[in-house]
Amino acid sequence: MPASKNLWPSPSSTPLNGSKLFSSLQLGKLALKHRVVQAPTTRMRCDADSSGVSIPGPRLAKYYGDRATDGGLQITEATDISLYASGYPGVPGVFTERQLEGWRDVTDSVHAKGGYLFVQLWHTGRASSASMRGGQTPLSSGDAPMSGHYLDGTECKSEPPRAMTTEEIRAVTREWAAAAKRSVDEAGFDGVEIHSGNGYLLEQFLHDNINQRTDEYGGSVENRCRFTVEVVKAVCDAIGAERVGVRLSPYNYFQDTRDSDPDAHWTFLCSQLAGLPSKQRLLYVHMVEPRFDEVLNEEQKMASLQGAGKERRKSLTNFRNVLQAGDIRFIACGNFNRENSVVTVENDAADLIAFGRHFIANPDLVARLKNGWGLNEYDRATFYGAEPKDKGYNDYPFYDGDDA
């Protein structure tokens, strides 16, 4: 890895230590000492154990341990709730004893530095192919495939998903709860984040351009939200609401998601979450900023969101306001930098700010922001796996005072 390189203001920039970003926050039972969160980022760095099973080994313990801080919150990469929940190579799970043992080493490394670690739990639905799932047809809200190709090169339309039955939906809901309980009781996580964004299974029910069902899980916005709300309730019942968050991306375009009215539909979902009984009311909601997109740049994404007769500029503010009524904390994520992260927190537009790409490249990101030090430049080519596996993963340098 090349020497550290400044990506934001130089080391002489004003330290953020005195800003609200570095003030304390009580998040349920977690005593946070700053508002900088490590966002979940898929890295594909686990070791293969058997078909569909990858183990989080010492490599991950170092990665998360290096990024841990006293009183800081980290959220892991998306993690399979069951065998073939994703089928992606190098992606961890919480469904075998060896996986849970590996995660225990990771959580121990974070806790040793006084940090807190949540595991993000997912099922990818139609986003990965049958050949990556032991021959099982991908599941979704319906039979509409994504455009393009799966990760293994298979054309998506040649292996379309099938609509889940009502019993399959309920079985997956139960498995989400069981995975959450294993994560806390056996792997030592402080909590879990339910992945209901970025075009994966739960979001395939939320977006009305995908969900064409006519049963209790389709049609109206209430029905399309039902799967996510039922998973939230089940997971909260399993491990306690103070240990549960959820990831949402209302303005997501990734993996062919494009809702007709995300403002109204996700406001309804947030009102549903805020109105749950206290024992099932989430600790936090983690949302992706509308300006962020996996394909479009910020200018293109915002221009696209203003199209189709939409009058007002998109923001997460209304969702934040609805959730505050239920005393649910709010994490914002996506294209944040030194300046806009501080402004967002100081304007009370979010309680916490999650950083992804800059946490990848800077194991000591919290210290760099706090002290006004420059940042390492990230290597996008190594985001999703690399050989050797530590490349672009555990080889980014800590700040040494000589970087410029």
N, C-alpha and C positions, 0 to 999 in steps of 0.2 A: 504494500500500500504506500503511495507517495506521502511525503511529509504533509502535515496539517496545512490546510489552505483556508483563508478567510472566505466565507460565503456571505456573511452579514457584516455589520459595521466592524471596524478594526478593534484591536484589543484596547484602544483608548476610549471606546464608547462608554457611555454612562452605565455603570452597573445597575442591575435591576433589583438589587437587594432591598432597597427601600420602597419598592412598588408593592401594590396589592398582590401581584403575582407571587410574591414571597411572604405573604401573610399566612397565618395559620387558619385552618378550617376544620371543624368537626364534621366528619362525614360518617353519620351513624355512630358506630363504636370506634371508628378510626380517627386518631388525632393527627391530622395532616399538618406538616410544618411549612408546606408551600403548595402552590396550585398547579405545578407542572406535572403532567401525567404522561407516562410512556404509553403511546397508542398501540393497539394490536396491529402487528404487521406480519403477514405470512412470509416465512423465510425458507422453509423446506430444508432444514438442517438436521433433522433427526436421522437416526440410523435405522435401516430396515431390519425388521425382526422376522416377519413372515408376510404373506399376501395381505395387504390392507392394514398392516400393523407396523408402526414406526415408534421407536423408543426415544424419549428425550434424555440424552446422556449428558456427560460432563461438559460437552460443548455448550449446551443450553444453560447449565448451571453457571458457567462463567459469563455467558452473554447477559443473562438477567442480573446476576450478582454484580457485575461491573457497573450496571446502570441503576442499581438500587441506591437509595439515599435515605437517611434518617427521616422518617415521617413522610416519605414520598409514596405515591401510588403508581403501580405498573399494571398493565393489562397484557396478558400473553397473546401470542398469535392464535388464530382460530384453531380450535382443537376438536377432534371428532368425538361425538357423543357415543358412537357405536361403530362396529365394523362396517366399512364402506360408506360411512356417512359422507365422506368426500371422495375417497379413492385417489387423492393426490399423493404423489411420492414425497417422502420426507416430512409429512405433516403429522403432528403428534395426536394422540388420543388419550382418553381416560377410561378405557374399557377393559384393559388387561392389568394383571398384577404388576408386570414388569414396567408398564407405562406409569402406573401410579408410584412405584418405587423411584423411577427416574425423576418424576415431578417432585417427589419429596426432597430430593437433593437440591432441586431448583428453588423450591420455597424456603428451604433451610438457608440457602445462600443469600436470599433477599432478606429474610428475617434477621440474619446475623448482623445486617447493617441497619436494622431498625425500620425497614421498609415494609410495604404491604403489596401483596400480589393477588390479582383476580385472574381467573382463567376465562377466556372467551370460548364459549361452546357453540358449535355450529353443526348444521347439516346443509350440504350444498345443493340438494335437489337436482334440478336439471342441468346444473353447471358442470358436471363431470360425467364421463361416458360409462356405458355398460362394461367395456373392456377394462376399465380402471376399477370396477366394482365387482369383480369376480363373475361377470356376466349378467349381473342384475340390471334390469331396465331402470334408468333414472326415474325418480319420483318427482312430481310437481303438483301444482294446483290443477293442471290440465295436461293436454298432449301437445302443446305448442313448443317447438324446439327453439333454442337460441339460433341466431345467425352465425355464420362462420364455422370454426372448428374447435373441437375439444382440445385439451392440453396434449393428448396423445396423437393429435393430427386427424382424428376421425371427424368427418363432416357431421355437424350437429343434426342436420335434417335427416341424415341416414340412420340415426339412432335417437328418435324423439322420445321424450319422457312419456309416462302414463300418469293419469290422474290418480291421486291417492284416494283410497276408500275412506269412509268415515272411521272405520276401525283402525286403519293404518295411521290416520291422523292422531287418534287417541293413543295408539301404541307409541308413536314417536314422542308425543307429549309426556307420557310416562317415562320414556327412556331419557328425555332431557332432565327430568327431575332426578332420576336415579344417577345420571352422570354428574349432576351437581352435588349430590350427596357424597358420591365417591370422591369428588374433587376436594371437598372440604374435610371429610372425615378421614380419608386415607392418604391424600396427597398433600394436605396441609395448606391449601389455598385459603385466603381470607374471604373469598367470595367468588362469584361467577358473573360473567357478562353474557347474556343471551344475544346471539347474533341474529338480528332481525333486519338486516340491511344488505346493501351492496349486491343485490340480485340473487341472494341465496334462498334457501327453501322458504323460510317464513315470509320473506319479502315477495316471493313469487305468488303468495296469496294476497298481499297488500295491494300491489299495483294492478289497476283495472285493465291495463293493456295485456296482461298475462292471464289473470284470473277470470275465466269465463264460466265458472261453475254456476249451477242453478240450485244447489242445495244450501244447507245452513252455513257453508263456508264460502259462498260466492254471491255475487249480485250486489247487494247493498253494502255500503261502507262498513256497517256494523258486522255483517257476515264475513267480509274480507279481513276484518281485524280479529275475528274470533280465535283463529289458531294462535296468533301471537299472544293474545290476552290469556288464553288457556295455558300456554306454556309458562307465562309469567306467574300465574296463580299456582300452578303445580310446583314450580321451582321454589317459590316463596314458601309454600307449605312444607317443602322438603328440608330446606336449610335455614329458613327465616328471612323475612324481607330485608333485614338490615345487611344481608350478604349478597343482594341481587341487584344487578343493573341490566340495562338493555341497550343495544346499539341500533339506531335507526338512521335511515338516509332518504328522507322524503324527496329530495331533488336528484336522486340518483339516476344516471343514464346507463350505468354499467350493466353489461350482460342483458341488453335489450329491455331494460325497465324504463318506462316513461308513463307516469300516471297522468290522468286528464286534469286533476285538480288537487295537487299535493297539499296546498294550503288548507283546504277544507278537510281533506281526508285524514291527514296526519294530525290536524287539530282535534278531530274526533277521536283518533286513537289516543292522543295525549290526555284528553278529557276522560276517556275510559280508564286509563292507567291511574290518573290522579284521583278518580272516584272509587277506586277499589278499597275494601276495608283495610285498616291500618296493618293488619297482619299479612296482607298481600300487596302492600303498596311499596313499590321499588325504592331502593336507596338512591339511585340516579338513573337518568337517561343520558345517553351519549349520542350526539347527533353530528352528522357530517355537514359542514358548511356548504351552501349552494354553489359557491364559487369554485369548489373543488370537483374535479372530474378526472377519471383515469385516462381519458383519451383527449378531451378538449382542453385547451388552455383556459385560463381564468376569463379572459375577455370573450372568447367564443362561448363558454358555458353561460355567462351572465347574459349575453346577447340572446342566446337560445331560450333562456328562461323568460325573457321579456317578450318573446314572440307569442303568437296565437292569442292576441287580444288581452294579455295579462297587463294590468295597468301599473301595479306597484312593484317596486324592487323587492326581490326575494330576500328573506332573512329568516333566522331562527327565532326571532324575538317573540312572536306570538306563541310558539310552542313552549318557549321558556316561561312565559307568563302563565299559561294554562297549568304547567307542571308545578310552578311555585305555589299555586293554590292548594295543591296536595302535598306540599312540603317535600317535593322530590328535587334533589340536586341536579344540576345541569352541567354536562361536559361538552364543550365544543371542540371540533377537530377539523382540520383541512386547510392547508395553505397558510398556516399561522407563522408569523415571524416575530422578531423582538418587539417591534412597535405595536402591531395590531393585537398581539396577545395581551399586552398590558392594558391597552384601551378597552378591549372587550371585557376584561375582568373589572376594571375600574368603573366602567359604565353599567356594571351589573347585568351584562348580557349573557354571562356564564359564570359559574362558580369555579370551574377548572378548565384548563386548556391542555388538550392532548397533542403531542408532537409525534410524528411517525418517522419521516425520512431523516430528520436531523438527530433523532435518537439513535437511528441505525448507525450513522456516521460518527456520533459523538457519545461515547460511553459516559462521559462526564458532562453531558449537556446541562444539567441543573447548575453545576458549578460555573460553567461557561456563561450562562445567562446571568447568574447571580453576580458574577465578578466583571462582566463586560468583556470577556475574552472572545477572540474570534473562533470560528467553527471549522471543522474539517468539511471538505466537500464530499458529498456522497457519490457512490459509484452505482448508478442505476442498473448497470448490466449484471450486478451481483445481488440484486434484491431478492430474486426468487431462485435460490440455489446457486452453487458454484463448485468448482473443483480446483483445489481441495476445499472442503466444506468450511474451513475457517476463513477463506478468502472473502473479503467484504463483509465479514461477520465478527470475528474476534481479533482482527488485525488493525482496526482503526486506533490511532494513538490517543492517549490522554494529553491534555494540554501541558506543555513543559516550560512555558514562559518564553520560548524562542520563536514560536510560530508567528508568521506575519503574512 
